[in-house]
Amino acid sequence: MSTTIEERSGEIRNLFTSFTDPDDKWKFLLDLAKNHGGMDASLKAEKFIIQGCASTMYLVPRFEGGVIHFEMDVEGGTTNPLISRGLGALALKVFNDLPPAEILSFNPEFFQNIGLNVGLSPTRANGFASLLKQIYLYARVFNAISKT
């Protein structure tokens, strides 16, 4: 994976543009979900739950060396969590291990622009929006801390 957020998002944009079948993006997300390693159960604390997801999604940040490392996992809920896990894994492909200021400089509308808003259930769209909001919140906090 590329090193800057622009390179990462460009690779993902190119991939999504290359999909010829509308189902290709869902297959890609399912593959991401299946290949995502999850996280250690000891990190799964209530304070790290993303509100608004149909499934229980955890997002745990760690700020080290000027970058934010995220751990993410999804447990079952009212629906199959693979799409939610795939969406979370996609977000981490874009945002993981970057400086907070770089995350904050990125327009989250990117995900709509590549077509993720088309076909998502309202619950999943709300959950993904909540995940992005939490990522940006952590970035704002760590950006402020890094300037002190």
C-alpha positions in Angstrom: 0.0 0.0 0.0 1.2 3.5 -0.8 2.5 5.8 1.9 0.4 9.0 1.4 -3.4 9.3 1.8 -3.6 10.7 -1.8 -1.7 7.7 -3.2 -3.8 5.3 -1.2 -7.1 6.8 -2.2 -5.9 7.1 -5.8 -5.2 3.3 -5.9 -8.7 2.6 -4.4 -10.4 5.0 -6.8 -8.6 3.3 -9.7 -9.7 -0.1 -8.4 -13.3 1.0 -8.0 -13.3 2.6 -11.5 -12.1 -0.7 -13.0 -15.1 -2.7 -11.6 -17.3 -3.7 -14.5 -20.0 -5.4 -12.6 -21.9 -3.5 -9.9 -21.4 -6.5 -7.6 -17.6 -6.3 -7.9 -17.3 -3.6 -5.1 -19.3 -5.9 -2.7 -17.0 -8.9 -3.6 -14.0 -6.6 -2.9 -15.4 -5.6 0.4 -16.2 -9.2 1.4 -12.6 -10.1 0.4 -11.3 -7.3 2.6 -13.4 -8.5 5.5 -12.3 -12.1 5.2 -8.6 -11.0 5.0 -8.8 -8.5 7.9 -7.1 -9.9 10.9 -9.4 -8.4 13.4 -8.0 -7.4 16.8 -7.1 -8.8 20.1 -10.2 -9.4 22.3 -8.6 -7.6 25.2 -8.9 -4.3 23.2 -12.7 -4.7 22.8 -14.0 -2.2 25.4 -17.3 -0.5 25.3 -15.6 2.9 25.0 -14.3 1.9 21.5 -17.7 0.9 20.1 -18.8 2.8 17.0 -22.3 4.0 17.7 -24.9 3.6 14.9 -23.7 0.3 13.4 -26.0 -2.7 12.9 -23.1 -4.8 14.1 -20.8 -4.1 17.0 -17.8 -2.3 15.5 -14.7 -1.5 17.6 -12.1 1.1 16.6 -9.1 1.5 18.9 -6.5 4.2 18.1 -2.9 4.2 19.2 -0.8 7.4 18.6 2.9 6.6 18.3 5.7 8.1 16.3 3.5 10.9 15.0 1.0 8.5 13.3 -2.3 7.0 14.3 -2.5 3.2 14.2 -6.1 1.9 14.2 -7.3 -1.5 15.3 -10.8 -2.4 14.1 -13.0 -5.4 14.4 -16.7 -6.2 14.0 -18.8 -8.7 15.8 -22.2 -10.0 14.8 -25.4 -8.0 15.2 -28.7 -8.1 13.5 -27.1 -8.7 10.1 -24.1 -10.5 8.7 -21.1 -8.3 9.7 -18.9 -9.0 6.7 -19.9 -5.9 4.8 -19.4 -3.8 7.9 -16.0 -5.4 8.5 -15.1 -4.8 4.8 -16.1 -1.1 5.1 -14.0 -0.8 8.2 -11.0 -2.5 6.6 -11.4 -0.2 3.6 -11.3 2.9 5.9 -8.2 1.5 7.5 -6.5 1.1 4.0 -7.0 4.8 3.6 -6.3 6.2 7.1 -4.1 3.7 9.1 -0.6 4.7 10.2 -0.8 8.3 9.0 -0.2 11.6 10.8 -3.4 13.1 12.1 -2.9 16.3 10.0 -2.8 14.2 6.9 -6.1 12.4 7.8 -7.7 15.8 8.6 -6.7 17.2 5.2 -8.6 14.4 3.4 -12.2 14.9 2.2 -14.3 12.0 3.4 -16.7 12.5 0.4 -14.1 10.3 -1.4 -16.1 7.3 -0.3 -19.3 8.6 -1.8 -17.4 9.6 -5.0 -16.2 6.0 -5.5 -19.8 4.8 -5.2 -20.0 3.4 -1.7 -23.2 5.3 -1.0 -24.9 3.4 -3.8 -26.4 0.2 -2.5 -25.6 0.5 1.2 -28.5 0.0 3.5 -29.4 3.1 5.6 -28.0 1.3 8.7 -24.7 0.4 7.1 -24.4 3.9 5.6 -25.0 5.4 9.0 -22.5 3.0 10.6 -19.9 3.9 8.1 -20.5 7.6 8.5 -20.1 7.1 12.3 -16.8 5.2 11.7 -15.5 8.1 9.6 -16.6 10.6 12.1 -14.8 8.8 14.9 -11.6 8.5 12.8 -11.7 12.3 12.2 -12.4 12.9 15.9 -9.3 10.8 16.9 -7.3 12.7 14.3 -8.3 16.1 15.7 -7.5 15.0 19.3 -4.1 13.5 18.3 -3.3 16.5 16.1 -4.0 18.9 19.0 -1.9 16.7 21.4 1.0 16.6 18.9 1.1 20.4 18.8 1.5 20.8 22.5 
